[in-house]
């Protein structure tokens, strides 16, 4: 047996010698062996080749022995050949001139008697990645695809794809895709079929933007005959190829329910596969096939539960996490289905943090009337745990459960018990939660305040917790005997308070306290305003100034601004829109689920599949109303002094005088300028930082205050006359549209409201298309059904061929439209946007 | 990032690659990789082509791969460190793991005909502070590693009274089933080589085992079972800056069985500065330690014989006075162990039949049972 490579004897330190001397030694020795026919030559060559490859592996440049390696490769020893191919594949790309040397012997090997050598040579030939050598590939590839040996055909099918990536035109001109298609439908070897399928999917997806035919061919892969052909052979494929086939089947649109049941019955036993990737791919097929059949869809959930739980508990922590992420997605869609399995989501002490954290999220999601008691009991165990990060997460989880349940008595008691544990981090987390709880359930204020009042502010150091405590001091100044004095002592230490958030809260709290208990708070308020005005932090300074001037102007106005009657927060808004969630669901069994983001947010643009109407429109999920959208707000009497107006992050509340329509997020409520103005002021006295999400509405409102008057869709006033004129007879063919859509950046992305008349008129996509056409905005494609419609519009400038492209997704139940505008001439995209919005706002008007 | 791939596929693939390398090299370690990197390159080239997985079957790879492995001595190898993440095998195959290459020939020239079947059960149990079982689960695998030439067909018969799925009953519905000999699996899955044709009738799996190590079947059980160990913990304050801990472990399995490599751990209050231990008189093979960095008590026992009981007492000294309940500052107690020839689910391999090639053909068959703690926790 050959001795281990040289570097083994040395220390494995990263600082390897440059190897110059060794490399020239090797060169000499290789040269000597090249022509030798003495017995034992092959063994000597093997040793040398191993050395060369070991140098290559540790990063020493051995490209200088290229010609010697090629000379030595004239051998029938397959181990030597393989090492040589490895070497050539590594250096060819950067030494295109030298690679020419290899063509000869690779081409010769492609005709070898031994199919292994034919296959290996062909694979190496296709892996050279040298553009000007592609002409030498076509011949060997062509015969490789027709080879009698399956290994060679398998390699050749992948080779076509490699060629396509080096030179697409050479590949297409040689008609290789068509050959692959025939091979895919005929070949007796399943791996050849699988490789053809993989190659064709990639090639036709990339070609689809260039040619109609390729686009049709790509659709053809999803046709019933092809899908059934592959499904009928599913057991011949190895597990990895099964994944590829299943991924394809998940995109198949079944013709009727028999079709769906046939496929599901055929794939049923794939759910018992030991390979998690196969199981998840099968689950994706089941979920997507049954989307439109509510009952069967529920049965699918029941069926996939056990396999998923098994995968979750049997693999490595990493695998568990991947499966858990998928379970999490499903739990969010159908919490009740998993509610009896909650014990599976209990944390085990040896699990890594990331698994535990996700399990806690699952527990909050599945909590309902029947299991809350047990779940909260378990969470309380974790809260008392020595593992501090998990203890914190557990407390947050208890809080979340409290916020989503109406029967919160027991939970509030538990939370208050946390405060008695006297652990700093427990107290801190709990305070933040109690604050949120009070904003939703003001009726609990008495119990909470009694306990919170006992907490010494000196034991609370974390800014979030301190801010929460201060907020409660301000908000419940009347019920907390010491409130003015605690605030006063906090204000005395103003300079030591590093967190601007805390100082902002101090200002607001002392204002509220002053308005309720003026004599006791006057001094503290004076100190706070003085300190605030001298504060180096802009926001703190500004808020102090605002309060100061408000008080100067009129105390009753100040009261109305700082301490208005508030409504309880009904639902803390979800961080993710339901559209995003649906997109993630469409991308089941992918990283999107792990990242909780749709793929377009994390994949590189240039590697994203080409823009395709059918797919985009097909993926529009239809009518899956997320539970977060349903706001069951409880009305609280208007004269209750403790009412809150939701101004914090991630929350939503009913705007005053709004008759029960639920907004998705405050940022997008599209309030007309008139109501936006007071909202701006309220935002300024909000207890938290203005969240990023509401920046647009705030700035919009401020702009309105300053009289800039950005047009808003529902603004009754007519928009300014458009400076932009559109060509009423614009034409654009679908291919150029797709190409442009891919190339151009998004200039404007916006969500706007649609008037009730517009929603009523939008019974079919055609209605809107006709209307927009009257405004010189033409439709390229449309799809979907109520409540989700999707349109692609385009328009052209009147006098030049400058295009505007629009993606417009309308959700009729939310009365919202999401616009994405792309323009050849970016400078005019604003103007076009207002034109488009004004056209849209006229829809449905008589 | 280029593509939005399936995370399960990638993780599964990494694990399979590790398993293939282990099949070839006997062990997967830094040293074995260094000695065999050309072979590993060769394997990887055949496993993945242009990003697409071609095969991960050692069986199939054998016909494509020509380098011979250089086998390293497993005994003197350091563990692989972080890369062992992907070696599920090492976690599942304790102590006695076979470290023999599937492809390399024995020094004598001929391969020994043998087949290993391991029934490995990882158990998770959480006891409440009053000793009541809060949750329990068994994650089991029937793992096979075949060194048989010619790939004969194998029949593996399992316990007759085996039920799969818990019907409409709630998974945590205890009682009823215990006492009878029935084994109820919540769910299970199988390797693709397994034929289930007669499984429903007589609980027999038939398969042609591919070369190398692979799981024939994975299963999950939440049916109640008798935990192998009972843990009793007592922690009491003894004066202002002191406390006493008493840990008692009772082995509740037959005396013919011996558990090994037992470690009991318990986090102590964070003000603990010193711990003095007191082992039971005549204790052998037991060590104790106080890990100051993470305030953890560690008690290791080389072996525990079934039916026996072991106690550890510890006196804690604190640097400052504790406020609040001491039980909230310490614990829970966790335990790791391995119990060979014992499996709490009582799932048995009744027989292992190898299709005979000739009268003299009688390969070695090894059927082994082993139980390991996954998360074995007692709250205090």
HADDOCK unambig.tbl for C-alpha pairs under 7 A between the chains (distance, minus, plus):
assign (segid A and resid 4 and name CA) (segid B and resid 35 and name CA) 5.46 0.50 0.50
assign (segid A and resid 50 and name CA) (segid B and resid 38 and name CA) 6.96 0.50 0.50
assign (segid A and resid 79 and name CA) (segid B and resid 66 and name CA) 5.93 0.50 0.50
assign (segid A and resid 79 and name CA) (segid B and resid 67 and name CA) 6.20 0.50 0.50
assign (segid A and resid 240 and name CA) (segid B and resid 53 and name CA) 6.32 0.50 0.50
assign (segid A and resid 272 and name CA) (segid B and resid 188 and name CA) 6.78 0.50 0.50
assign (segid A and resid 272 and name CA) (segid B and resid 189 and name CA) 4.34 0.50 0.50
assign (segid A and resid 272 and name CA) (segid B and resid 190 and name CA) 6.15 0.50 0.50
assign (segid A and resid 273 and name CA) (segid B and resid 189 and name CA) 5.33 0.50 0.50
assign (segid A and resid 273 and name CA) (segid B and resid 190 and name CA) 5.42 0.50 0.50
assign (segid A and resid 273 and name CA) (segid B and resid 191 and name CA) 6.33 0.50 0.50
assign (segid A and resid 273 and name CA) (segid B and resid 192 and name CA) 6.65 0.50 0.50
assign (segid A and resid 274 and name CA) (segid B and resid 189 and name CA) 5.20 0.50 0.50
assign (segid A and resid 274 and name CA) (segid B and resid 190 and name CA) 5.11 0.50 0.50
assign (segid A and resid 274 and name CA) (segid B and resid 191 and name CA) 5.33 0.50 0.50
assign (segid A and resid 276 and name CA) (segid B and resid 8 and name CA) 6.17 0.50 0.50
assign (segid A and resid 277 and name CA) (segid B and resid 8 and name CA) 5.09 0.50 0.50
assign (segid A and resid 277 and name CA) (segid B and resid 9 and name CA) 4.65 0.50 0.50
assign (segid A and resid 306 and name CA) (segid B and resid 187 and name CA) 5.92 0.50 0.50
assign (segid A and resid 307 and name CA) (segid B and resid 187 and name CA) 6.56 0.50 0.50
assign (segid A and resid 310 and name CA) (segid B and resid 187 and name CA) 6.66 0.50 0.50
assign (segid A and resid 310 and name CA) (segid B and resid 220 and name CA) 6.08 0.50 0.50
assign (segid A and resid 313 and name CA) (segid B and resid 139 and name CA) 6.91 0.50 0.50
assign (segid A and resid 314 and name CA) (segid B and resid 139 and name CA) 6.14 0.50 0.50
assign (segid A and resid 316 and name CA) (segid B and resid 88 and name CA) 6.81 0.50 0.50
assign (segid A and resid 319 and name CA) (segid B and resid 8 and name CA) 6.25 0.50 0.50
assign (segid A and resid 319 and name CA) (segid B and resid 11 and name CA) 6.33 0.50 0.50
assign (segid A and resid 322 and name CA) (segid B and resid 7 and name CA) 6.20 0.50 0.50
assign (segid A and resid 322 and name CA) (segid B and resid 8 and name CA) 6.08 0.50 0.50
assign (segid A and resid 348 and name CA) (segid B and resid 375 and name CA) 5.73 0.50 0.50
assign (segid A and resid 349 and name CA) (segid B and resid 375 and name CA) 6.14 0.50 0.50
assign (segid A and resid 350 and name CA) (segid B and resid 375 and name CA) 6.16 0.50 0.50
assign (segid A and resid 384 and name CA) (segid B and resid 328 and name CA) 5.84 0.50 0.50
assign (segid A and resid 386 and name CA) (segid B and resid 329 and name CA) 6.87 0.50 0.50
assign (segid A and resid 421 and name CA) (segid B and resid 324 and name CA) 6.71 0.50 0.50
assign (segid A and resid 589 and name CA) (segid B and resid 6 and name CA) 5.29 0.50 0.50
assign (segid A and resid 590 and name CA) (segid B and resid 4 and name CA) 5.89 0.50 0.50
assign (segid A and resid 590 and name CA) (segid B and resid 5 and name CA) 5.13 0.50 0.50
assign (segid A and resid 590 and name CA) (segid B and resid 6 and name CA) 4.03 0.50 0.50
assign (segid A and resid 590 and name CA) (segid B and resid 7 and name CA) 6.02 0.50 0.50
assign (segid A and resid 591 and name CA) (segid B and resid 4 and name CA) 5.68 0.50 0.50
assign (segid A and resid 591 and name CA) (segid B and resid 5 and name CA) 5.98 0.50 0.50
assign (segid A and resid 591 and name CA) (segid B and resid 6 and name CA) 5.95 0.50 0.50
assign (segid A and resid 591 and name CA) (segid B and resid 7 and name CA) 5.87 0.50 0.50
assign (segid A and resid 599 and name CA) (segid B and resid 4 and name CA) 6.30 0.50 0.50
assign (segid A and resid 602 and name CA) (segid B and resid 1 and name CA) 6.62 0.50 0.50
assign (segid A and resid 603 and name CA) (segid B and resid 1 and name CA) 4.80 0.50 0.50
assign (segid A and resid 603 and name CA) (segid B and resid 2 and name CA) 5.59 0.50 0.50
assign (segid A and resid 603 and name CA) (segid B and resid 3 and name CA) 6.25 0.50 0.50
assign (segid A and resid 603 and name CA) (segid B and resid 4 and name CA) 6.84 0.50 0.50
assign (segid A and resid 604 and name CA) (segid B and resid 1 and name CA) 5.52 0.50 0.50
assign (segid A and resid 604 and name CA) (segid B and resid 2 and name CA) 5.67 0.50 0.50
assign (segid A and resid 607 and name CA) (segid B and resid 2 and name CA) 5.28 0.50 0.50
assign (segid A and resid 607 and name CA) (segid B and resid 3 and name CA) 6.82 0.50 0.50
